[in-house]
Amino acid sequence: MSERKVRLVINGQVGGDHPVNTGIPQGPPASPILFTIYLSRLFEYVERRAGVKALSFVDDVEWLAEGKMEDSICDKLEMAATFAQQ
């Protein structure tokens, strides 16, 4: 987890190495576990405030909202997105 570097390739153009001091690398078995632990409080916060359910698949998060009207479901998902960014 130390002395890591990242190199971006955009449209075939390779950039230089840049040090990475945060986050976890993709691939190791511990990465999804650490991701879930790190975000578990965020999940609880958004679920409670927006009335949605968080679903996590490896390193992706989905927000599930239920309701009878399309507008109310959209409102819940918009709130979830807002609260997740705070």
N, C-alpha and C positions, 0 to 999 in steps of 0.2 A: 504494500500500500504506500510505499515511499519511493521517491525518485521516479515517479511515473511521468510520461510525456504523451502528448497528443499531437497528431499531424493530420491536417485536413486536406482532402483532395476534392476540388470543385472543378467540374468540367475538364477533368484530366490534368489540371494544374495542381501540383503538389506543393503545399506550403511547408514552412519550417516547423521544427519541433518546438512545442510550448509546454512548460511544466504544468502538471495538474496536481493541485494540493487538496482537492475536495472530491467527494463522491466515491463510488465503488466501481471497480471494473465489471464489465459484462463477462459472463462465462463461468466464474467460480461458483460452486454450489451454494456458498453462503450469500451470494448477492441477492437472490429473491427474499431470503429470510431477513437480511438486514434492511432491504427496501421496505418490507412490511412492518418491521419494528419501527423504523424511522417515521413512517407515515401513519401509523395506527392512531395517533392522537388527532391527526388531521381528519381521518375518516370519521371518527366519533364526532368531532366538531361540526363537520359539514352535515352529517346525517341528522344531528340534533337540530341544527339551525334551519336547514332547508327541507327537512322531511323526506329525505331520499335514503337510499341504501347504497353503500359503496361495495363494489365488486372488484377484486384485484386478481389479475391474471399475470403471474410472474412480475413483470415491471410495467404493466398497464393498469390503469384505473378506469372503471366505468361507473357511472352514476345511474341508478335505477329509480325511476319515479313512477308512481301509480296514481291514477285518478280517473274520474268519469269524463272529464272534458279535456280536449287537446290543449286548450289555453292554460288550464291549471297545471298540467303536466309540464308544459314548456316553461311556465313561471318557476316551478320547482327546480328544473334543470338549470335555468339561468341563475337562480339563487345559489345553487350548488357550485356553479362555475365561479361566481363572484366570491363566495366564502373560501373556496379552495385557493384562490389567488391572494388572499389576505395574509 
